[in-house]
Amino acid sequence: MGYVAPAIIQAWGVDKASLGPVLGAGMFGMLVGSLALSVLADRIGRRPVLIGASLFFAIIMLATAHVADIDQLMVMLHRRPCRPLAAVFTHGSIYL
């Protein structure tokens, strides 16, 4: 998200502060994912956790690709915790 934030700001005409909650949710998801998925991987194995995390991440990123403005991005963030959950499964699988 950090790489595309300048392009989103320019394309959607939003200020930098509007993307703060989105970026913060990603960092929170990284924290939870690295803690939770590593414990889960120790219990059931790294391969099933890595496959499940990759599949979930792909589904969430496909849904995020259809977002057209900052309001829809915030709805995905608050109503359906897609961004934090995507970060949980992505960054959690990195630490496996």
BELQUI-V616867 format. One line per field, one symbol per residue. ss: DSSP state (~ for helix, > for strand, _ for the rest). phi: phi as a letter, one per 30 degrees, with the letter a starting at -180 (. if undefined). psi: psi as a letter, one per 20 degrees, with the letter a starting at -180 (. if undefined). A space follows every 10 residues. Layout:
BEGIN
ss = ???
phi = ???
psi = ???
END
This chain:
BEGIN
ss = ____~~~~~~ ~~___~~~~~ ~~~~~~~~~~ ~~~~~~~~~~ ~~~~_~~~~~ ~~~~~~~~~~ ~~~~_____~ ~~~~~~~~__ _~~~~~~~~~ ~~~~__
phi = .ddceddded dcicddddce dddddddddd dddddddddd dddcjddddd dddddddddd dddddcdcad dddddddcdb dddddddedd dddddd
psi = hhhighhggg hilrrhhhig hghhhggghg ggghgghhgh hhgiqhghgg gggggggggh hhhhijpirh ghghghgggo mgghhghghg hhhhj.
END
